[in-house]
Amino acid sequence: SPGITFQRLVRTEQGLPVKNYQSSTVTVLLLNRSEVQSEFLSIAEKLSSSEPPQHSTLVLLLEHLYQANFGTRCDLDRLHPLLKSKPLEELSELYASAADAQEVAAASSDPALARERLQAVLRDIAGAASLPAFTGEAQPRKLHPIPIPPARCYTYSWDQDNFGE
């Protein structure tokens, strides 16, 4: 399924659940503040206080999903403002349906048929949400780079060693 590795990575790092595929990964790094450089601690605290809003993460994931599946037939310049204008609840529903379809396609044993079905489902989702159509020939425009948002980072500080209790 085109783009599924990116989708899974961002979903996992952002803690976004998807129907029937609710896995998450949390990395815990235990450090003694006195043994770590202050620059590292500063970066860790900055990352933990500045996570991207869920709305913008969902917009980014939907843009990526459509561009990965439709290439230059996907006009991100038209798609972006339409997605951005949608409320968080609607974006969450759109993304859950699209990601579920992508996971079903990834589990298929026939890649060509799975891609065809996935594109049909994505077109149906776009149509129901009043998003631009993804049909016809590829346009002579370049693909847009889609950045990976920074992973969610949590920090917790304690000042006493109580692991033995």
PyMOL commands that set and color helices and strands:
alter all, ss='L'
color gray80, all
select helices_A, chain A and resi 4-14+33-35+38-49+54-73+76-84+88-106+111-128
alter helices_A, ss='H'
color red, helices_A
deselect
rebuild
show_as cartoon
